[in-house]
Amino acid sequence: MRFLTKDELPLVQLLIQNDIADNVYRASAIVVGLELASLPTDEERLARARLYRDHRNSGENATVSFAKAIKGEVVA
């Protein structure tokens, strides 16, 4: 795990407040893995994070879930 940038740090709280992650460690991993700071709006960030969560809840591992969420793939 690496340190978060000043652009990534506020996104951790966004994920926790919206029940995407349940703690700072997991939220940090999601912020980095999904490259959320590269998206222009919180709505887009939350949409990508929800896709990721859907993939994880369907049984995919984190790496695959990150890739599918970034591509915008929905869970079948």
C-alpha positions in Angstrom: 0.0 0.0 0.0 1.2 3.5 -0.8 0.4 6.9 0.7 -2.6 8.6 -0.8 -2.3 11.8 -2.7 -4.1 15.0 -1.7 -6.7 14.3 -4.4 -7.3 10.8 -3.2 -7.6 11.4 0.5 -11.1 13.0 0.5 -12.4 10.1 -1.6 -11.8 7.6 1.3 -14.5 9.4 3.3 -16.8 9.5 0.3 -16.7 5.7 0.0 -17.2 5.2 3.7 -20.1 7.6 3.8 -21.8 5.9 0.9 -21.3 2.4 2.3 -18.9 1.3 -0.4 -16.2 0.5 2.2 -16.4 -0.1 5.9 -13.0 1.2 7.0 -10.2 3.5 5.9 -7.9 0.7 4.8 -10.4 -0.9 2.4 -11.6 2.5 1.2 -8.0 3.5 0.4 -7.4 0.3 -1.6 -10.6 1.0 -3.6 -9.6 4.6 -4.3 -6.2 3.5 -5.6 -7.4 0.3 -7.4 -10.2 2.1 -9.2 -8.2 5.2 -10.0 -11.0 7.3 -8.6 -9.1 10.5 -8.5 -8.9 10.4 -12.3 -12.6 10.8 -12.6 -14.0 14.4 -12.7 -17.1 14.0 -10.5 -18.2 12.3 -7.3 -21.1 10.8 -9.1 -18.8 9.1 -11.6 -16.5 7.9 -8.7 -19.5 6.4 -6.8 -20.8 4.7 -10.0 -17.4 3.0 -10.6 -17.1 2.1 -6.9 -20.6 0.6 -6.9 -19.7 -1.5 -10.0 -16.6 -2.7 -8.2 -18.7 -3.6 -5.1 -21.2 -5.5 -7.3 -18.4 -7.5 -8.8 -16.9 -8.2 -5.4 -20.3 -9.3 -4.0 -20.7 -11.7 -7.0 -17.5 -13.5 -5.9 -14.9 -12.0 -8.1 -11.5 -11.3 -6.6 -10.4 -7.7 -6.1 -8.0 -7.5 -9.1 -10.6 -8.7 -11.5 -13.3 -6.5 -9.9 -11.1 -3.4 -10.3 -10.5 -4.1 -14.0 -14.1 -4.8 -14.8 -15.3 -1.7 -12.9 -12.8 0.5 -14.7 -14.1 -0.9 -18.0 -17.7 -0.2 -16.9 -18.7 -3.9 -17.1 -21.9 -4.7 -15.2 -22.4 -7.9 -13.3 -24.3 -10.4 -15.5 
